[in-house]
Amino acid sequence: MQELGYKPNALARNLRRQQTSSIGMIVPDSANPFFAEVARGIEDTSFGQNHSVILCNTDGDVDKQAAHTDLLIKNQVAGILFVAAGISTELVNDLQRRRVPLVVVDREVPGVAVDTVLTNHLQGGCMATQHLVDLGHRRIACVSGGSDLSPSAERLTGYQQKLAQSGIPYDETLVVKGDFQYESGYEAARQLLALADPPTAVFACNDLMAVGVISAATQLGLRVPDDLSVVGFDDVRLASFTNPPLTTIAQPKYDIGVLATEMLLARVRNLDAPPRVERLDTKLVVRGSTAVRNEP
């Protein structure tokens, strides 16, 4: 075999086994650096276990998500790491009925017992808001994400809880819904800063929207953090290089990928084991985009 340079036919071998050495990863936005950093943990761990990764991007489209899922199953992947686009209870139930090894990442799927890796988003929303309260801010806005996504809902709940605990009345005009993209953060900030009584601080529910908030504030002639403090969420690598560097809530992105992959490979080995739910902690990373509130 060595003299002739023979290489085993992996496709034929996998057809006999009815399973490949690949795992599928379905994400709603492969351009989002959060998912890229999670994917790095997945790829490193998979490679170390002699598995390759097939990445599928859904653009948040449930029909595209279903099509990618069918394609992965037809290609006999060993299992699927799944970041859902919206509420996907029916799809997850279907995969379980078909006995497809599955781990849900960064989402909660209502009413389904399934292996899941989460971050404590409620904790992160509380920490972000507490940081701004501790700096003396009382007009604290929130740029949220999609309301049908559990991470966004939990971060918003953390914001609301911490306002209540701090004796700050909740003002619905200070909450603007975004979509986790730069542009929605930019547009939300312009809307918030046009209020008769604008906020002195903004908690954006991910770093991309926070960068959009900083861009809008700068274009309007405001100084960050002197005139407006901004906190993000995720701590993607970009956050260290914004101007000013972004204060944010760090998720253990690489660790999420590692743990999710280890759980999936364990599920491949034992389809009938009880489902596991793992929730990892967040932490506040203070940089240059937040400061003590300037007195008027």
Residue, then its C-alpha position, 0 to 999 in steps of 0.5 A: m500500500q505504501e509503495l503504490g501510494y494507495k489511499p482508502n476510498a472514504l466514500a465507499r467505506n462510509l457507504r458501508r457504515q451508513q455514516t460518514s466521519s463528517i459532522g454538520m454545523i448549521v448557523p444562521d449567519s456565517a458572517n457573524p464573527f461570534f459564530a466564526e469563533v464558535a466554529r473554530g472550537i468545533e473544527d479544532t475538536s472535530f479534527g482532533q477526533n478525526h472528523s471534518v465539519i460541513l458548515c451550512n449558513t441559513d441566513g436566518d431562513v427556516d426554509k433554507q434551514a430545513a433544506h440544509t438539514d435534509l442535505l446533511i442527512k442525505n450525506q450521512v453526517a455522523g451528527i448535527l450541531f444546530v444553531a436554530a433560526g427562530i423557533s424550530t421545535e418541529l424540526v428538532n422533534d423530527l430529527q429526534r424521531r429520525r434518530v439523528p445525533l443532535v446538539v442545539v447550540d446557543r438556543e433553547v428549543p421549547g418543549v424538547a429534551v435535547d442536548t444543548v449548550l447555552t450561555n447564561h444570557l440573563q446573567g450577561g444582561c444583568m451585568a451589562t446593565q449593572h455596570l452602566v448603573d454603577l457608572g451613574h447612568r439612569r437613562i439606559a437604552c437597550v438595542s435588543g435582537g429578535s424576540d423569538l430567539s432565547p438569547s435575545a429575550e434573556r438579555l433583555t430580561g436581564y436588562q429589565q430586571k437590573l433596572a427594577q432592582s436599581g429603582i430605575p423605571y422601565d421606559e419602553t421608548l428606550v428599547v429598540k429591536g434590532d437584528f444583530q447586524y451593524e445596520s440595525g444598531y446604527e438605525a436604533a441609535r439614531q432613533l434613540l438619540a433623536l428622543a427629546d430626552p435621549p439616553t446617556a448609555v446604550f446596552a446593545c445585545n451583541d457587539l455588531m450592533a454596539v459598533g453600529v451604535i458607536s458609528a451613529a453617535t460619532q456621526l451625530g457629533l457625540r463622543v463615546p464614552d464622554d457623551l454616550s457609554v456603550v456596552g456590547f455582548d459576545d466579546v468578538r475579536l473585533a471588540s478590542f479594536t473598535n474606537p474606542p475599544l468596546t466594553t462588552i459581555a464576554q461569552p466563552k465562544y471557543d469553549i462553546g464549540v469544544l463542549a458542543t462537539e464533545m457532546l455530539l460525539a458522545r451522542v453518536r456513541n450512545l443515542d439513548a443516553p439522557p439529554r444534557v443541558e450545559r449553561l456556561d457563564t459570561k463575564l464583563v470586560v471593561r474597555g474604553s466605551t463606558a465612563v462615569r456619566n457626565e453631569p448636565 
